[in-house]
Amino acid sequence: MLAAGSFGGWYFFVRSNSTPGTTIQDDGPNFYQVLAKLNGSVENESGGPWSLFSAVGIASQGEFSPNVKGYYNLNLSVNSCQFEMNGSTLWNGTMPVFAGTFNSGTAPFWQLAYFSNTTKEVLVATSSSGISRVFAPIPISRNCTLSWTDFRLNPNLWASQIEANSSLPVNSPAAAQTVWSKVDTNWIGRNAPLVEVLTLGPAMFEATQDIYRGNWGVDFIGCGIAGVTGQRPLISAGTDRNGQWAGELNGTTNCAATTTQPELVQPLAYNLLFSNSTITNGTTTAQATARFQVAFSYPNGTLTGDFDGWGLADWMTSLNLTGGAHQLLSLGASGCPNWVPSDSDCAANSSGWYAVLLSAGGEWLASYGATQHGAGWTVAVTAIVSHQQLVIVLPSSWSTSGDSLEIGSTTAYSVIQGSFLL
């Protein structure tokens, strides 16, 4: 049985710990500041009036990607949102690192989502490291809107939850300070690095919670951070819309999918199933592109029949290109930064090959190549999920006959395998 996203060791309790003596450090805006900054731009968008139905603040002690943890409708919504919104969002790349304190209620990244009952559209606006952006509205029927659990079932209900009777919930610092005064802060400190997720509205990715009536959800999650896998802590706490303590759930979660059959819980293997590659030859640069599905398999290699799972990050994978005589081919530095207009502009490195990870829609996500610290990815952590593409870039003077790309694992916790012929 596949137990992706299952929790263990849960219990519910209320504490009366005294407020911690740490000084509140501001590292990014709070909710009211973000709302004031983005509302003016949102109000000018055609198709309104726009009602705020979701707000998510991310304060991570390490480089973090929520895609790794997974969305409730998994890669269907992840890839669709990457296609709809090519920019810094909860579905793209790595969140900025947070250097503040978890009782500040501030975050370097915020994502707000609005709904228009007039046009039946969703509008997403973000603030990332001080840079604001409002994306073009998308119809509620698009797969991207599946990211918000329960939202499409009753969008008008959710659109009236945050602002009720012309009143907003307490600002995020009040909610964060209330939660921090109640949770076991020593336990949180011992389990760092963690991600604090400040939430208003419907849940988004795994381990977050539906929050009704303008109540705040404050989650502390240990998954999705670069270099972290296996069993990790999870605290789901919250306040009511007035900032009064509402309790917590305290437990653990698996950062990768696991099987509970046989009785011993063990990680499943990730099997990347590639389509046939297509070769594009230019004057100096050749590219081999292959789409893939991520399938789960038992440790013996038998596929489980489950696809589109979560837990696989770029940092967990290593890539090797072998020639027709099974010799390792030299790896070069990536010549494909994130600002290139398209992967066709990625130039070959005369000293060796490199790889580029693209979203389902063809947007650049990360590159793999030689660095000063050895082979590695240019983006610390981003998800590898079904329907994405891998592009191998090499000099066109190289013969690709019999060449094979092999996927391996850099972590002992999860077996990762896959290959394709160029």
C-alpha positions in Angstrom: 0.0 0.0 0.0 1.3 3.4 -0.9 1.4 5.7 2.1 2.5 9.0 0.5 1.8 11.9 2.9 0.7 9.7 5.8 1.4 11.0 9.3 2.3 9.1 12.5 2.4 9.8 16.2 -0.3 12.5 16.3 -1.8 13.9 19.5 -3.7 17.1 20.3 -2.9 19.2 23.3 -2.8 22.8 24.6 0.2 24.3 26.4 0.6 27.4 28.5 4.3 28.0 27.9 5.6 31.6 28.7 6.4 33.8 25.8 10.0 33.2 24.6 12.6 35.8 25.5 14.0 36.0 22.0 13.9 39.3 20.2 11.6 39.4 17.2 13.7 39.9 14.1 12.0 41.2 10.9 13.0 39.3 7.8 10.6 40.2 5.1 7.1 41.8 5.2 4.2 40.7 7.3 0.7 39.9 5.9 -0.8 43.4 6.2 2.3 44.9 4.5 2.1 42.5 1.6 -1.6 43.0 1.2 -1.2 46.7 1.1 1.6 46.4 -1.4 -0.2 44.0 -3.8 -3.8 45.1 -3.5 -3.4 48.3 -5.6 -2.0 46.3 -8.5 -4.7 43.6 -8.1 -7.5 46.1 -8.1 -6.4 47.5 -11.4 -6.6 44.1 -13.1 -9.7 43.8 -15.3 -12.2 41.1 -14.5 -12.8 42.0 -10.8 -13.9 42.7 -8.2 -11.2 40.4 -6.8 -11.7 38.7 -3.4 -8.7 37.3 -1.5 -9.2 33.6 -0.8 -5.6 32.4 0.0 -2.5 33.8 1.6 0.7 31.8 2.1 3.9 33.0 3.7 7.0 30.9 3.6 9.8 31.4 6.2 12.4 28.6 5.7 15.6 28.1 7.6 17.1 26.4 4.5 16.7 26.4 0.8 13.2 25.0 0.3 10.8 24.0 -2.4 7.2 23.1 -1.6 7.0 21.1 -4.9 9.2 18.5 -3.3 6.6 17.8 -0.6 3.9 17.7 -3.2 0.5 19.2 -3.8 -2.8 17.4 -3.1 -3.4 16.8 -6.7 0.3 16.3 -7.2 2.0 16.9 -10.5 -1.1 17.7 -12.5 -1.4 21.0 -10.7 2.4 21.5 -10.3 3.1 21.3 -14.0 0.0 23.3 -15.0 0.9 26.1 -12.6 4.5 26.2 -13.9 3.1 26.5 -17.4 0.6 29.2 -16.4 2.9 31.3 -14.2 6.5 31.3 -15.4 8.1 33.1 -12.5 8.9 32.9 -8.8 5.9 31.2 -7.3 5.2 28.3 -4.9 5.4 26.0 -8.0 8.7 27.2 -9.3 12.2 26.8 -8.0 13.5 27.6 -4.5 12.1 29.9 -1.8 14.3 32.6 -0.3 16.0 31.6 2.9 14.7 33.2 6.1 17.2 34.5 8.7 14.6 35.9 11.2 12.8 34.3 14.1 9.6 32.2 13.8 7.7 34.5 16.2 8.0 37.5 13.9 5.1 36.7 11.6 7.3 37.9 8.7 8.4 36.0 5.6 10.6 36.8 2.6 8.1 35.1 0.3 4.3 35.6 0.2 1.8 34.3 -2.4 -1.7 35.7 -2.4 -4.6 34.3 -4.6 -7.8 36.1 -5.5 -11.1 35.0 -7.1 -13.5 36.9 -9.3 -17.1 35.7 -9.3 -17.7 37.9 -12.3 -15.3 36.1 -14.6 -14.7 32.9 -12.7 -11.0 33.5 -12.7 -8.1 33.1 -10.3 -5.4 35.7 -10.0 -2.1 35.1 -8.2 0.2 37.8 -6.8 3.6 37.3 -5.1 6.2 39.1 -3.1 9.6 37.5 -3.2 12.7 39.1 -1.6 11.0 42.5 -2.0 10.0 42.0 -5.7 6.3 42.0 -6.4 4.5 40.5 -9.3 0.9 40.0 -10.4 0.3 37.2 -12.9 -2.4 37.1 -15.6 -5.7 35.7 -14.3 -6.5 32.1 -15.3 -9.9 30.4 -15.5 -11.0 28.4 -12.4 -11.4 25.4 -14.7 -7.6 25.2 -15.3 -5.7 22.3 -13.6 -3.5 24.8 -11.8 -6.4 25.7 -9.5 -6.4 22.1 -8.2 -3.5 23.2 -6.0 -6.0 24.7 -3.5 -7.7 21.7 -1.8 -11.5 22.1 -1.7 -11.4 25.5 -3.4 -13.0 24.6 -6.7 -15.9 22.8 -4.8 -17.1 26.1 -3.4 -15.0 29.1 -4.5 -17.5 31.7 -3.3 -17.4 30.2 0.2 -13.6 30.5 0.3 -13.7 34.0 -1.2 -15.7 35.2 1.8 -13.6 33.6 4.5 -10.6 35.9 4.9 -12.4 39.3 4.8 -15.6 39.0 6.7 -17.9 42.0 7.5 -15.2 44.3 6.2 -12.8 42.9 8.8 -9.5 41.2 8.2 -7.9 38.6 10.6 -5.2 39.8 13.0 -1.9 40.5 11.3 0.5 37.6 11.0 2.9 38.8 13.8 0.0 38.5 16.3 -0.7 34.9 15.1 2.9 33.9 15.1 3.6 35.3 18.6 0.5 33.4 20.0 1.6 30.2 18.4 5.3 30.6 19.5 4.2 31.1 23.1 2.4 27.8 23.1 4.4 25.3 21.0 7.5 23.4 22.2 10.1 25.9 20.9 13.0 23.8 22.3 11.8 20.8 20.2 11.6 23.0 17.2 15.1 24.3 17.7 16.5 20.8 18.1 14.9 19.7 14.8 16.1 22.7 12.6 16.2 23.4 9.8 12.4 23.8 9.5 10.0 25.8 7.3 7.3 27.9 8.9 4.2 28.2 6.7 1.7 31.0 7.5 -1.6 30.2 5.9 -5.0 31.8 5.5 -7.6 29.9 3.4 -7.5 26.5 1.7 -4.5 24.2 2.0 -2.0 24.0 -0.8 0.8 21.5 -0.4 1.1 18.3 1.7 1.2 18.8 5.5 -0.6 22.2 5.4 -4.2 22.5 6.5 -7.6 24.0 5.4 -8.1 27.1 7.4 -11.7 28.5 7.6 -13.3 31.7 8.8 -10.1 33.8 8.6 -8.3 31.6 11.2 -4.5 31.3 10.9 -2.6 28.1 10.3 1.0 28.1 11.4 2.8 24.9 10.3 6.4 23.9 11.0 7.5 21.4 8.3 10.8 19.5 8.0 10.5 18.3 4.4 11.3 20.0 1.1 14.6 21.5 2.3 17.8 20.8 0.4 19.8 17.9 1.9 16.8 16.7 4.0 15.0 13.4 3.5 13.6 10.5 5.6 11.4 11.0 8.7 11.0 14.6 9.8 9.0 16.6 12.3 5.7 18.3 11.6 3.7 20.7 13.8 0.3 22.1 12.7 -0.8 24.9 15.0 -3.2 27.8 14.6 -5.2 30.7 16.0 -8.7 32.0 15.4 -9.1 35.2 13.4 -8.7 37.3 16.5 -5.3 35.7 17.3 -6.5 33.5 20.1 -4.7 30.1 20.5 -6.6 27.2 18.8 -4.3 24.2 19.6 -1.9 22.1 17.7 -1.2 18.7 16.2 2.3 17.4 16.8 3.9 14.5 14.9 6.1 13.4 12.1 5.9 12.9 8.3 7.9 11.1 5.7 9.7 13.3 3.2 9.6 10.6 0.6 6.9 8.1 -0.3 7.1 4.8 1.7 5.4 1.4 1.5 3.8 -0.2 4.6 3.8 -3.7 3.0 5.3 -5.8 4.4 4.8 -4.5 7.9 8.2 -2.8 8.0 7.9 0.7 6.6 10.5 1.3 3.9 11.1 3.9 1.3 9.9 3.2 -2.3 12.3 3.6 -5.2 11.8 6.4 -7.7 11.9 5.1 -11.3 12.2 7.7 -14.0 10.5 6.3 -17.2 11.8 8.3 -20.2 10.2 8.6 -23.6 12.4 8.2 -26.7 14.8 11.1 -27.0 14.8 13.6 -29.8 18.1 14.9 -31.2 18.6 18.5 -32.4 21.9 19.2 -34.2 23.2 22.7 -34.7 26.5 24.0 -36.0 28.3 23.7 -32.6 25.6 22.4 -30.2 23.6 19.1 -30.1 20.7 18.6 -27.7 18.9 15.3 -26.8 15.5 15.9 -25.1 13.4 13.3 -23.3 10.2 13.6 -21.3 9.7 11.4 -18.3 7.2 10.0 -15.8 8.2 9.4 -12.2 6.9 6.0 -11.1 7.2 4.4 -7.7 8.7 0.9 -7.5 9.4 -1.6 -4.7 13.1 -2.1 -3.7 13.2 -5.1 -6.0 12.4 -2.9 -9.0 8.8 -4.0 -9.5 6.6 -0.9 -10.3 3.8 -0.2 -7.8 1.5 1.3 -10.5 1.6 4.7 -8.8 2.8 7.8 -10.7 3.1 11.5 -10.1 4.3 11.1 -6.5 6.2 13.5 -4.4 9.5 13.6 -2.5 12.0 13.6 -5.4 14.3 16.6 -5.5 17.1 17.5 -7.9 19.8 17.4 -5.2 18.9 13.7 -4.6 20.0 12.8 -8.2 23.3 12.3 -10.0 23.7 12.1 -13.7 26.2 10.2 -15.8 26.6 10.1 -19.6 28.3 7.0 -21.0 29.5 6.4 -24.5 28.9 3.5 -26.7 31.9 1.6 -25.3 30.5 2.2 -21.7 33.1 4.8 -20.9 32.1 7.9 -18.8 32.0 11.0 -20.9 33.4 14.2 -19.4 31.0 16.6 -17.7 31.3 20.3 -18.5 30.0 23.5 -16.8 26.4 24.5 -17.7 26.1 27.0 -20.5 22.4 27.4 -19.8 21.5 30.0 -17.1 17.9 30.7 -16.1 17.7 33.9 -18.2 18.0 32.3 -21.6 14.9 32.8 -23.8 14.6 29.1 -24.5 16.6 25.9 -24.2 17.5 26.3 -27.9 19.8 29.2 -26.7 21.8 26.9 -24.5 25.3 26.6 -25.9 27.4 23.5 -25.8 30.6 23.5 -23.6 33.5 22.2 -25.6 35.0 20.5 -22.5 31.9 18.3 -21.8 28.2 17.7 -21.7 25.6 19.1 -19.2 21.9 18.7 -18.5 18.9 21.1 -18.2 15.7 20.3 -16.4 12.6 21.8 -18.0 9.0 22.0 -16.8 6.2 20.4 -18.8 5.7 23.7 -20.6 9.4 24.0 -21.4 10.5 26.6 -18.8 14.0 26.4 -17.3 14.0 24.9 -13.8 17.7 24.0 -13.1 20.9 22.9 -14.8 23.3 20.1 -13.9 27.0 20.4 -14.7 30.5 20.7 -13.3 31.0 23.3 -10.6 33.9 24.4 -8.4 32.6 21.9 -5.8 32.1 19.0 -8.2 29.1 17.8 -10.2 25.8 19.4 -9.1 22.7 21.4 -9.8 22.5 25.2 -10.2 19.3 25.3 -8.1 19.7 24.0 -4.6 16.3 22.3 -4.5 13.5 21.9 -6.9 11.1 19.0 -7.5 11.6 16.4 -10.2 8.1 15.3 -11.1 6.3 13.6 -14.0 5.8 15.3 -17.4 9.0 17.4 -17.1 11.8 17.2 -19.6 15.5 16.5 -19.4 17.8 18.0 -22.0 21.4 16.8 -22.6 23.5 19.5 -24.2 26.8 18.5 -25.8 29.1 19.5 -28.7 27.7 18.6 -32.1 31.1 17.2 -33.0 30.5 14.3 -30.5 29.1 11.1 -31.8 25.9 10.2 -29.8 25.6 6.7 -31.2 25.1 4.3 -28.3 25.4 7.1 -25.6 23.2 6.6 -22.5 22.2 8.9 -19.7 22.0 7.2 -16.3 20.2 8.6 -13.3 21.6 7.7 -9.8 20.9 8.7 -6.2 23.0 10.9 -3.9 21.1 9.8 -0.8 21.1 6.4 0.9 17.4 6.9 1.9 15.9 6.6 -1.6 16.8 4.5 -4.6 16.6 6.5 -7.8 17.0 4.9 -11.2 16.3 5.7 -14.8 18.1 5.9 -18.2 17.6 6.7 -21.8 19.5 6.4 -25.0 20.5 9.5 -26.9 
